[in-house]
Each structure stands twice: as C-alpha cells, then as structure tokens.
Amino acid sequence: MQESGEQSEYVYENKGQVQKVAESYSARPNAHRTSSTKERVKSAHAQFETANALYQQALDKFNVGLAAKVDADRSQVEALVQQQRVISLDTDLAKQKINLARMTGLPPNDDYEVTDSVPFQAAPALTLDGALLRAFANRADLKGAEAQIRAAQRTLAAARDERLPSLSVSGDYGAIGENPSHSHGTFTAAATLKFPIWLGGRTEGDIKQAEASSAQRRAELEDLKSQVESDVRNAYLDLRAATSQVEVARKNLLVTRETLDLTRQRFEAGVTDNVEVVQAQEYLTSAELDVINSVFAHNVAKLSLARSIASAADSLQQFLSLQ
C-alpha cells in the first residue's frame, strides 16, 4: 500500500508541474511571464507610437509658434521613457521565452515565436459545493491517504488475529517394498492445534502499534481533507476577486482612452498645454497594465482552482482559452 501512496503523490506533483508550466506561459507571479510579457510589449509599442505622434504634434506646433519649447521637450521626454519601456520589455520577453523553453524540454533559447495567447475567458460554471465534491472525489493525495488507512486497518486485523489458536493438518502417502510387485502403501497423517499462551505480550504490543498507526493515518486524512477544503475555498475566493478586477480594469481602460482622446483634442485646439496630454497617456499606460495583470490573476486563479480539484492536467482547455 505504500506504493499506492507514493504513486498518488507523484500524480499530484505532476499536476502541480502542469500548473507551473501554464503559469510560466500565461503570466507572472513575481516576474514577467511569457504571455503577459508579450501583451506588455504590444502595449508598450502602442504607447511608444502614441508618444512619438504627440511629440511630433508638439514639435510642429512649436515650429509654427503655437506652442512653447517646454511642451515639445516634455513630449520628447515622454517618448524616450516609452522607448526605454519597450527595450526593457523586449529583453524580459526574450528571457521568459528562454525560461519557457527550458521548462518544456526545448533548447534554452528565444529563437521561436509564441503564437498562442491566453485571453480572458470566464471560468466554467462551478459552484463552491460542486468544487469541493470534485476535489474530495478526485484528489490523488486523498485517495493515497485512504489507501494507507485501509492498509493500517488490515495490519490491525492481522495483529488481533495473532491471539487466535491455529490448526494445521499435514499428511503423506507413499509405497514401501523390495520392488513394485512386492510393495504396499504407507501413509502418515497429523494434526496440530496451537494456542498462543506465551505470546500474549508480543501480540498485545503488535495490536497497540497497529492501532497507533491506524489512528495516525486517520488523523493525517482528516488534516488532508481540511487542507483540500482550504485550497478550494482560497482558490474560489481568488477567482471571484480576479473576475471583479478584470471588470473594473476594463471599464477604467475605456475611460482613460476616452480621456486621452478628449485631452488631445483640447491640445490641438490650443485650449491647454500638453501637460494634461502626457498625464492622460500615463494613465492609459497604467490602465492597460492593470488589464493585463488582472487577466493574469484571473487565469492563475482558474489554474489554482483546477489544481485544487485535481484537474489541472485533465481540464486545462476547460479552464484556459488559447488563441
């Protein structure tokens, strides 16, 4: 039964490795990950192009005397900042591609393109009670713990059976004589009944040891069930919070885009300088990053929920949408 427990631990650890690879592809826990970094690079390039356009607009207005030199300089600084972000994120993307290749068994280099993206997709319709039922039914570590309890119970039953008397029967049959024509049959039969009179202490010790082992296995199972329920509930809360974050971040992105468009129109009309334009562009950059981070958090929360109910490897396509 020990082998069964070790196999269950291997299955669960293997599913954990699936989550690590998926997280490496989809987002960043503490550093940029491949897919989210790719989205950041796209956003940085778009912001760089916008900053360049604003700089060219401010420079043209300065050349015709409609704007101060400080406006053109301010726009140029913003364009250079965006260019630095592009360079930094391009480097991060190359590093993450190397890390992803190493984790998936490919040559550790960045000479390939990540064609699939991991966009936002609503989580499968799964209630908390349903997730708990699936976890208790499918978790390999729980099955291993239950198998160890059954093994301990059988060991205890065997120890108690040592108190019972044992009966053994043996016999043989053969032929004896000078030759086959002058021989006759012979046989022996015996029965032995044993009572463990002098083994009471050792038997009692075996029973106590088996009872202690069984109690320990039961306590481990209860603790593991509590841990499983905690994992599922935490993942469910993270998923609910991440879903709300995505909704808020998307609304904020729409507002900041509209604000940038209106601010650029005001600057073109000469109503204001480009300070408001630069600030609006920075707000838009922050809003785009918030959307990327919130989608990442949502995907990781779905992966955590899938792993907590023991289906990260089996139901990856159900929880993540690759495009």
C-alpha positions as CSV (number, residue, x, y, z in Angstrom):
1,M,0.0,0.0,0.0
2,Q,3.0,2.3,0.4
3,E,3.5,2.1,-3.4
4,S,-0.1,3.3,-3.9
5,G,0.5,6.4,-1.7
6,E,3.8,7.2,-3.5
7,Q,2.0,7.0,-6.9
8,S,-0.7,9.3,-5.7
9,E,1.9,11.9,-4.5
10,Y,3.6,11.6,-7.9
11,V,0.3,12.2,-9.8
12,Y,-0.5,15.3,-7.7
13,E,3.1,16.7,-8.1
14,N,2.8,16.1,-11.8
15,K,-0.3,18.2,-11.9
16,G,1.5,20.8,-10.0
17,Q,4.2,20.9,-12.7
18,V,1.5,21.4,-15.3
19,Q,0.3,24.4,-13.4
20,K,3.9,25.8,-13.2
21,V,4.3,25.5,-17.0
22,A,0.9,27.0,-17.6
23,E,1.7,29.9,-15.3
24,S,5.0,30.4,-16.9
25,Y,3.2,30.7,-20.3
26,S,0.2,32.7,-19.1
27,A,1.6,35.3,-16.6
28,R,3.9,36.3,-13.8
29,P,3.8,35.5,-10.1
30,N,6.8,37.8,-9.2
31,A,8.4,38.4,-12.6
32,H,7.1,38.7,-16.1
33,R,5.9,35.6,-17.8
34,T,5.7,34.8,-21.5
35,S,2.1,35.6,-22.5
36,S,1.6,38.6,-20.2
37,T,5.0,40.0,-21.1
38,K,4.1,39.7,-24.8
39,E,0.9,41.7,-24.1
40,R,3.0,44.2,-22.2
41,V,5.4,44.5,-25.2
42,K,2.4,45.1,-27.5
43,S,1.1,47.8,-25.2
44,A,4.5,49.4,-24.8
45,H,4.9,49.6,-28.6
46,A,1.5,51.2,-29.0
47,Q,2.2,53.7,-26.2
48,F,5.6,54.5,-27.9
49,E,3.9,55.2,-31.2
50,T,1.4,57.4,-29.4
51,A,4.1,59.3,-27.6
52,N,6.0,59.8,-30.8
53,A,2.9,61.1,-32.5
54,L,2.3,63.5,-29.6
55,Y,5.9,64.7,-29.7
56,Q,5.7,65.3,-33.5
57,Q,2.5,67.2,-32.9
58,A,4.0,69.4,-30.2
59,L,7.2,69.9,-32.3
60,D,5.1,71.1,-35.3
61,K,3.2,73.5,-33.1
62,F,6.4,74.8,-31.7
63,N,7.9,75.3,-35.2
64,V,4.9,77.5,-36.2
65,G,4.9,79.4,-32.9
66,L,1.8,77.8,-31.4
67,A,3.5,76.0,-28.5
68,A,6.3,76.6,-26.1
69,K,9.6,74.8,-26.3
70,V,8.9,73.2,-23.0
71,D,5.9,71.5,-24.5
72,A,8.0,69.9,-27.2
73,D,10.6,68.9,-24.7
74,R,8.0,67.4,-22.3
75,S,6.6,65.3,-25.2
76,Q,10.1,64.2,-26.2
77,V,10.9,63.0,-22.7
78,E,7.6,61.0,-22.6
79,A,8.5,59.4,-25.9
80,L,12.0,58.5,-24.7
81,V,10.5,57.0,-21.5
82,Q,8.2,54.9,-23.6
83,Q,11.1,53.8,-25.7
84,Q,13.0,52.7,-22.6
85,R,10.0,50.6,-21.6
86,V,9.9,48.9,-25.0
87,I,13.6,48.0,-24.8
88,S,13.2,46.6,-21.2
89,L,10.1,44.6,-22.0
90,D,11.7,43.2,-25.2
91,T,14.5,41.9,-23.1
92,D,12.2,40.5,-20.5
93,L,10.2,38.7,-23.2
94,A,13.3,37.1,-24.6
95,K,14.3,35.9,-21.1
96,Q,10.9,34.4,-20.4
97,K,10.9,32.6,-23.7
98,I,14.2,31.0,-22.7
99,N,12.8,30.0,-19.4
100,L,9.6,28.6,-21.0
101,A,11.7,26.6,-23.5
102,R,13.8,25.1,-20.7
103,M,10.7,24.1,-18.6
104,T,9.1,22.4,-21.6
105,G,12.3,20.5,-22.6
106,L,13.2,22.6,-25.7
107,P,16.6,24.1,-26.4
108,P,17.0,27.1,-24.0
109,N,16.9,29.9,-26.5
110,D,14.4,32.6,-27.7
111,D,14.6,31.7,-31.4
112,Y,10.9,31.0,-31.7
113,E,7.6,32.9,-31.7
114,V,4.8,32.5,-29.1
115,T,1.8,32.3,-31.4
116,D,-0.9,31.5,-28.9
117,S,-2.3,34.0,-26.4
118,V,-4.3,33.4,-23.2
119,P,-7.1,35.9,-23.3
120,F,-9.8,36.4,-20.7
121,Q,-12.3,33.7,-20.5
122,A,-15.0,33.3,-17.9
123,A,-14.4,30.4,-15.5
124,P,-16.6,27.3,-16.0
125,A,-19.9,27.3,-14.2
126,L,-18.8,25.6,-11.0
127,T,-20.3,26.2,-7.5
128,L,-18.2,26.1,-4.4
129,D,-20.0,22.9,-3.2
130,G,-19.5,21.3,-6.6
131,A,-15.8,22.1,-6.5
132,L,-15.5,20.6,-3.0
133,L,-17.2,17.4,-4.1
134,R,-15.0,17.1,-7.1
135,A,-11.9,17.7,-5.0
136,F,-12.8,15.1,-2.4
137,A,-13.7,12.6,-5.1
138,N,-10.7,13.2,-7.4
139,R,-7.7,14.3,-5.4
140,A,-4.9,11.7,-5.8
141,D,-3.4,12.6,-2.4
142,L,-6.7,11.9,-0.7
143,K,-7.0,8.6,-2.4
144,G,-3.5,7.7,-1.3
145,A,-4.3,8.6,2.3
146,E,-7.4,6.5,2.2
147,A,-5.4,3.6,0.8
148,Q,-3.0,3.9,3.7
149,I,-5.9,3.8,6.2
150,R,-7.1,0.6,4.6
151,A,-3.6,-0.9,4.8
152,A,-3.4,0.1,8.5
153,Q,-6.8,-1.5,9.2
154,R,-5.7,-4.7,7.7
155,T,-2.5,-4.7,9.7
156,L,-4.5,-4.1,12.8
157,A,-6.8,-7.0,12.0
158,A,-3.8,-9.3,11.4
159,A,-2.4,-8.3,14.7
160,R,-5.6,-9.1,16.5
161,D,-5.8,-12.5,14.8
162,E,-2.5,-13.4,16.4
163,R,-4.5,-14.2,19.6
164,L,-6.5,-16.9,17.9
165,P,-5.4,-20.6,18.1
166,S,-4.1,-22.1,14.9
167,L,-4.8,-25.6,13.4
168,S,-2.5,-27.2,10.9
169,V,-3.0,-30.6,9.2
170,S,-0.3,-32.5,7.3
171,G,-0.1,-35.9,5.6
172,D,1.7,-38.0,3.1
173,Y,1.2,-41.2,1.1
174,G,3.8,-43.5,-0.4
175,A,4.8,-47.1,-1.2
176,I,7.3,-49.4,0.5
177,G,8.8,-52.8,-0.6
178,E,11.6,-54.6,-2.4
179,N,10.2,-54.0,-5.8
180,P,7.0,-52.6,-7.3
181,S,5.4,-56.0,-7.4
182,H,6.2,-56.7,-3.7
183,S,5.2,-53.3,-2.2
184,H,2.4,-51.9,-0.1
185,G,1.1,-48.5,0.6
186,T,2.1,-46.4,3.5
187,F,0.8,-43.1,4.8
188,T,1.1,-40.6,7.6
189,A,-1.5,-38.1,8.9
190,A,-1.0,-35.5,11.6
191,A,-3.0,-32.5,13.0
192,T,-1.5,-29.8,15.2
193,L,-3.5,-27.3,17.3
194,K,-1.5,-24.4,18.7
195,F,-2.6,-21.9,21.4
196,P,-0.5,-18.7,21.8
197,I,-0.3,-18.9,25.5
198,W,3.2,-17.4,25.9
199,L,2.9,-14.8,23.1
200,G,0.3,-12.6,24.8
201,G,2.7,-9.7,25.4
202,R,4.1,-9.6,21.9
203,T,0.6,-9.9,20.4
204,E,-0.6,-7.0,22.6
205,G,2.3,-4.9,21.5
206,D,1.6,-5.6,17.9
207,I,-2.0,-4.6,18.4
208,K,-1.1,-1.3,20.1
209,Q,1.3,-0.5,17.4
210,A,-1.2,-1.2,14.7
211,E,-3.9,0.8,16.5
212,A,-1.5,3.8,16.8
213,S,-0.6,3.6,13.1
214,S,-4.3,3.4,12.1
215,A,-5.1,6.4,14.3
216,Q,-2.2,8.4,12.8
217,R,-3.4,7.6,9.3
218,R,-6.9,8.7,10.2
219,A,-5.6,12.0,11.6
220,E,-3.5,12.6,8.5
221,L,-6.5,12.0,6.3
222,E,-8.6,14.5,8.3
223,D,-5.9,17.1,8.2
224,L,-5.5,16.5,4.4
225,K,-9.2,16.9,3.9
226,S,-9.1,20.2,5.8
227,Q,-6.2,21.3,3.6
228,V,-8.0,20.4,0.5
229,E,-11.1,22.3,1.5
230,S,-8.9,25.3,2.4
231,D,-7.2,25.1,-1.0
232,V,-10.5,25.0,-2.9
233,R,-12.1,27.9,-0.8
234,N,-9.0,30.1,-1.3
235,A,-8.9,29.4,-5.0
236,Y,-12.6,30.1,-5.3
237,L,-12.2,33.4,-3.4
238,D,-9.2,34.4,-5.6
239,L,-11.2,33.6,-8.7
240,R,-14.2,35.7,-7.6
241,A,-11.9,38.6,-6.8
242,A,-10.0,38.3,-10.0
243,T,-13.2,38.4,-12.1
244,S,-14.2,41.6,-10.4
245,Q,-10.7,43.1,-11.0
246,V,-11.0,42.3,-14.7
247,E,-14.3,44.1,-15.0
248,V,-13.1,47.2,-13.2
249,A,-9.8,47.3,-15.1
250,R,-11.7,47.1,-18.5
251,K,-14.0,49.9,-17.5
252,N,-11.1,52.0,-16.4
253,L,-9.3,51.3,-19.7
254,L,-12.3,52.6,-21.7
255,V,-12.5,55.8,-19.6
256,T,-8.7,56.5,-19.9
257,R,-8.8,56.0,-23.6
258,E,-11.7,58.5,-23.9
259,T,-9.9,60.9,-21.6
260,L,-6.7,60.8,-23.8
261,D,-8.7,61.4,-27.0
262,L,-10.5,64.4,-25.4
263,T,-7.3,65.8,-24.0
264,R,-5.5,65.6,-27.4
265,Q,-8.4,67.5,-28.9
266,R,-8.1,70.2,-26.3
267,F,-4.4,70.4,-27.0
268,E,-4.9,70.6,-30.8
269,A,-7.4,73.4,-30.3
270,G,-4.9,75.3,-28.1
271,V,-7.1,75.3,-25.1
272,T,-4.4,73.7,-22.9
273,D,-0.8,72.7,-23.0
274,N,0.5,69.1,-23.3
275,V,0.8,68.5,-19.6
276,E,-2.7,67.1,-19.5
277,V,-1.9,65.0,-22.6
278,V,1.2,63.5,-21.0
279,Q,-0.7,62.7,-17.8
280,A,-3.6,61.1,-19.8
281,Q,-1.1,59.0,-21.7
282,E,0.5,57.8,-18.4
283,Y,-3.0,57.0,-17.0
284,L,-3.7,55.0,-20.2
285,T,-0.4,53.1,-19.8
286,S,-1.3,52.2,-16.2
287,A,-4.8,51.2,-17.2
288,E,-3.5,48.8,-19.9
289,L,-1.1,47.2,-17.4
290,D,-4.0,46.8,-14.9
291,V,-6.0,44.9,-17.5
292,I,-3.0,42.6,-18.3
293,N,-2.3,42.0,-14.7
294,S,-6.0,41.3,-13.9
295,V,-6.4,38.9,-16.7
296,F,-3.2,37.2,-15.5
297,A,-4.6,37.0,-12.0
298,H,-7.8,35.5,-13.3
299,N,-6.0,32.8,-15.3
300,V,-3.8,31.9,-12.4
301,A,-6.9,31.7,-10.1
302,K,-8.5,29.4,-12.6
303,L,-5.4,27.2,-12.7
304,S,-5.3,27.1,-8.9
305,L,-8.9,26.1,-8.7
306,A,-8.3,23.4,-11.3
307,R,-5.3,22.1,-9.4
308,S,-7.2,22.2,-6.1
309,I,-9.9,19.9,-7.6
310,A,-7.2,17.7,-9.2
311,S,-7.9,18.6,-12.8
312,A,-5.1,20.9,-13.9
313,A,-3.8,18.4,-16.4
314,D,-7.1,16.9,-17.4
315,S,-9.2,20.0,-17.8
316,L,-6.7,22.6,-18.9
317,Q,-8.6,23.5,-22.0
318,Q,-11.8,23.9,-20.0
319,F,-10.2,26.5,-17.7
320,L,-8.0,28.3,-20.2
321,S,-8.7,29.5,-23.7
322,L,-5.7,29.5,-26.1
323,Q,-5.9,31.6,-29.2
